[in-house]
């Protein structure tokens, strides 16, 4: 399977009013890359990987930071790319690709990372539980 690097393409994004928990500011994000954030959940704290793809129809993704193959919190450090038109992140350890939209592992259909709805509210990044 081959992944290609994402390129900046201007597209007008659609945004809805967010609800939930404020995680960070837009300035804390790195374009076409991931950053890790701490999320408080009813089950306890969770590490989330945030990916910012400016100019794409969906610019912001929140996915579990924990890589189930390496048992390490590393997903935010992965390389963002595209497989068959889907935005993905490649785990930096064993290189499995996870779709940012739904967390599905491209190499193993039985593995799926948790995802959250993330949106911008002004310059703040908000996530819905």
C-alpha positions as CSV (number, residue, x, y, z in Angstrom):
1,X,0.0,0.0,0.0
2,X,1.4,3.4,-0.9
3,X,0.6,6.7,0.9
4,X,1.2,10.0,-0.8
5,X,1.9,13.3,1.1
6,X,-0.9,15.7,1.4
7,X,-0.7,19.1,-0.4
8,X,-2.3,22.4,0.5
9,X,-5.3,23.0,-1.7
10,X,-7.7,25.9,-0.9
11,X,-11.2,24.8,-0.2
12,X,-13.9,26.7,1.7
13,X,-14.5,24.8,5.0
14,X,-17.8,24.4,6.6
15,X,-18.1,24.9,10.4
16,X,-20.8,24.3,12.9
17,X,-21.1,25.7,16.5
18,X,-19.0,23.3,18.7
19,X,-19.9,22.0,22.1
20,X,-17.9,20.0,24.6
21,X,-14.4,20.6,25.9
22,X,-11.8,23.2,24.9
23,X,-8.4,21.5,24.2
24,X,-6.0,24.1,22.9
25,X,-5.8,27.1,20.5
26,X,-5.4,27.0,16.8
27,X,-1.9,28.4,17.3
28,X,-0.9,25.2,19.1
29,X,-1.6,23.1,16.0
30,X,0.9,22.4,13.3
31,X,-0.4,22.4,9.7
32,X,-0.4,18.9,8.1
33,X,0.9,17.3,11.3
34,X,-0.3,16.1,14.6
35,X,-0.2,17.3,18.2
36,X,-1.2,15.4,21.3
37,X,-3.7,16.8,23.8
38,X,-5.2,15.7,27.1
39,X,-9.0,15.0,27.1
40,X,-11.0,14.6,30.3
41,X,-13.6,11.8,29.7
42,X,-16.2,10.1,32.0
43,X,-13.9,7.1,32.0
44,X,-10.9,9.2,33.0
45,X,-8.2,11.2,31.1
46,X,-7.4,10.2,27.5
47,X,-4.6,11.3,25.2
48,X,-5.9,12.5,21.8
49,X,-4.0,13.2,18.6
50,X,-5.2,16.3,16.8
51,X,-4.5,16.7,13.1
52,X,-4.9,20.1,11.3
53,X,-5.3,20.0,7.5
54,X,-5.9,23.6,6.5
55,X,-7.7,24.2,3.2
56,X,-9.3,20.8,3.0
57,X,-13.1,20.2,3.3
58,X,-12.6,18.9,6.8
59,X,-9.6,20.7,8.5
60,X,-9.6,19.2,12.0
61,X,-9.5,15.6,13.2
62,X,-9.3,14.1,16.7
63,X,-8.2,10.4,17.0
64,X,-6.9,8.2,19.8
65,X,-3.2,8.9,20.4
66,X,-2.6,5.3,21.5
67,X,-1.2,2.9,18.9
68,X,-2.6,-0.6,19.6
69,X,0.1,-2.3,17.7
70,X,3.1,-0.8,19.6
71,X,1.1,-0.2,22.8
72,X,2.5,3.4,22.9
73,X,1.0,6.8,22.7
74,X,2.6,7.9,19.4
75,X,-0.1,8.5,16.8
76,X,0.3,12.3,16.9
77,X,3.9,11.8,15.8
78,X,2.9,9.9,12.6
79,X,3.1,11.1,9.0
80,X,-0.1,12.4,7.5
81,X,-0.9,11.3,4.0
82,X,-3.6,10.1,1.6
83,X,-4.6,6.6,0.7
84,X,-7.3,6.2,-2.0
85,X,-8.6,9.7,-1.3
86,X,-8.8,9.3,2.5
87,X,-6.7,11.3,4.9
88,X,-4.6,8.9,7.0
89,X,-1.8,9.0,9.6
90,X,0.9,6.3,9.5
91,X,2.0,5.1,13.0
92,X,5.6,6.1,13.5
93,X,6.4,2.6,15.1
94,X,5.1,-0.1,12.8
95,X,3.7,2.1,10.0
96,X,0.1,1.0,10.1
97,X,-2.2,3.6,8.5
98,X,-5.3,4.9,10.3
99,X,-8.0,6.9,8.5
100,X,-8.4,10.2,10.3
101,X,-12.2,10.3,9.6
102,X,-13.1,7.1,11.4
103,X,-9.9,5.6,12.9
104,X,-10.0,2.5,10.7
105,X,-6.7,0.7,10.3
106,X,-6.1,0.3,6.5
107,X,-4.0,-2.9,7.0
108,X,-6.2,-4.7,9.5
109,X,-10.0,-4.2,9.4
110,X,-10.4,-5.6,12.9
111,X,-8.5,-2.6,14.4
112,X,-10.1,0.8,14.7
113,X,-9.0,3.8,16.8
114,X,-11.5,6.0,18.6
115,X,-12.3,9.3,17.0
116,X,-14.0,12.4,18.3
117,X,-15.7,15.4,16.6
118,X,-13.3,18.3,16.8
119,X,-14.1,21.9,15.6
120,X,-12.8,25.4,15.8
121,X,-14.7,27.9,17.9
122,X,-12.9,31.1,17.0
123,X,-9.3,30.3,17.6
124,X,-10.0,27.6,20.1
125,X,-10.1,23.9,19.4
126,X,-13.1,22.2,20.9
127,X,-13.9,18.4,21.1
128,X,-17.2,16.7,21.7
129,X,-17.3,13.7,24.0
